[in-house]
Amino acid sequence: MLLFLKKKKQKDFCSCDDASGIVTSDKSFLVLFFKKERFLLIFFLICLTSAKAAEWPHFEIILYQTNTAAQLTALRDIGVSAAMLRARRDEGAADDPHRALFQALGFRFYVENIATDFYSAYHRWQGETPVNAAFLADQALHRQNPTAIAPFQRVPSLVDPRWRDIITRRIARVVTSFRAERPLYYDLADEAGIGDLSAAWDFDFSPPALAVFRTALHDQYHDLAALNHEWGTRYRRWDAVMPETTDQVLRRPHDSLAPWADFKAWMDGSFADAVRAGSDAIHAADPRALAAIEGAQIPGWGGYDYTRLAGAVDVMEIYDFGASVAIARAMNPKLITLMTIAGDDPASRAALWHGAIAGMGGVILWDEKGALATADGRLGPWGQAAAADFRALRGRLGDLLLAARRPTAPIAILYSPPSFRVRWLRDRAAEDGDWAARGADAEFQDNPQSHAIAGFLHLLGARGWRPEIISPVRLASGDLRASGLRVLILPESIALSDAEIAAIGDFTAAGGVVIADTPPGLFDAHGARRRTALDNAAMRLDPGDEAAGARLTRVLAAAGLTPPLRLASTTGAWPEDVTVTRLMAGGRLILALQRDFSAAPRAPLPLTLTLPRACRIEDLRAGRDLGWRREVRLTLDPVVPTILACS
């Protein structure tokens, strides 16, 4: 059911993607610039590198599995635009024979899994052994001796300078070998992470990592007295400071979780820094190239703090669970996101259109059974079923969805990684279970913060609202009211800094409305319990309640916000299982309506859409002009969206 848990794309291959539309420069302009001011040329190239991620003009439909020339030709005719190519990791290795084939047929490609041995050390294909064999071995060592540190020493360490040098030199060689062909992107690793995907684990207690961690603590706290006050410790030397493992903090509950939470936060940062180093190596070898990771996970463990990770690459193939895509793109609006689908089933088709409406840059097709096309070039069942969708997404409609501006409402949702960590530990302390045996599936099911954020996004999306998702740094800056926000939602925000609490107070004092599903700010951002209860005026609202949508509508109305449109079923009630996405493109308002996917068969849903004013309406998927009207009666398909343009 959860693709991100049992993803089949685990083979340690290399793939390369399409770079069409990346900003290019005029040669004469560069020559003139170079002659006039050498340093200005360098500055221009830096600007070029930062701008390139925003230039991805077409929805890319990318093959993962190897195909024959006849298959590729047939699939190109229905809109498939690119394919995967394996990187030559070892010096002297032969070129992948498909490289010449792709060139001959005009296929773009991306380069796959350049450095999984570094970024995916605990989850990668390596022959007949399980993909997470190294992780399972460390789990076994931990069960034998829960107090041992050895299982928590990541091999290789993400801060190991020798490994950083190995990967940097390898990346430079790989990118240089492909640079002339302008791959779509260079993938550092598939399903990368600190440990085994999103499983919670105490990496990295190796000596190099602890040395870097202590330096980071010194930069953060400046003196030992401040650290000891926050941690509740009595260290006299920086080189003696030791973080607590999960087992230690669970055995000795206390008011401050900081010795554990600070280390967890640092681990997320060390993972993001390592990924960014890989991206920097790619950009150094080719300033126009795009750096990527694939198989990005739900917000949570394994390095997936998107306040840190989202800005470390240009492209992410990401599993859209727990509001992953919305959070990642909010943390880095220039991020190009991709998805993977694995067939022509209704769930995959719904996901394809959902991703396109959300602004994803393309899709990777996982065709393990060869259902797209036969070896002799005939379309298979998947190819036949998907042809119309692929052509639409590679055509004018796909370009429009990708380029459209997505206006936000004056509503903000806080994404708080410190709150996730504290809530996770409190939940583990309240249960009698083995935290170290938990895998990605358990973490997804028991991730209250991701579910809460997704719940609020769904409630708002059903009414045509697209809120901003903000980081703790943005909240602490205190500019919410100045930037026009009227409502602040705090999902599972139990760990807030003093600056965040002060900003919330200023926001409410200026007339802002605060909504929370649990009491916010019980702990500070380091996981230390506050001595006094937080004095706040937050309204309590659980997004999982049956009446949450109607209540949220009333709260927003009291804040002066009414839905930008009206949607009604035949009973007159607002349908809670339909998301309305508002876009702006070419001076037109685009409305995309799509039902929540259900595996159970459902009939098309009759709806009445009422707009604030009359406009000329076009059904973009059907290609029909509906004329001038303010009210539209439509029948919404159970799987694919209705997309209307209002001029």
Buried (B, 14 or more C-beta within 10 A) or exposed (E): EEBBBEBEBBBBBBBBBBBBEBBEEEEEEBEEBEEEEEEEBEEBBEEBBBEBBBBBEBBBBBBBBBBBBBBBBBBBBBBBBBBBBBBBBEEEEEEBEBBEBBEEEEBBBBBBBBBBBBBBBBBBBBEEEEBBBBBBEBBEBBEEEBEEEEBBBBEBBBBBEEBBEBBBEBBBBBBEBBEEBBBBBBBBBBBBBBBBBBBBBBBBBBEBBBEBBBEBBBEBBEEBEEBBBBBEBEBEEBEEBBBBBBBBBBEEEEEBBBBBBBBBBBBBBBBBBBBBBBBBBBBBBBBBBBBBBBBBBBBBBBBBBBBBBBBBBBBBBBBBBBBBBBBBBBBBEBBBBBBBBBBBBBBBBBBBBBBBBBBBBBBBBBBEEBBBBBEEBEBBEBBBBBBEBBBBBBEEBBBBBBBBEBEBBBBBBBBBBBBBBBBBBBBBEEEEEEBBEBBBBBBBEBBBBBBBBBBBBBBBBBBBBBBBBBBBEBBBBBBBBEEEBBBBBBBBBBBBBEBBBEBBBBBBEEEBBBBBBBBBBBBBBBBBEBEEEBEBEBBEBBBEBEEBBEBBBEBBEEBEBEBBBBBBBEEEEBBBBBBBBBBEBEEBBBBBBBBBBEEEEBEEBEBBBEBEEEBEBBBBBEEEEBEEBEEBEBEBBBBBBBBBBBE
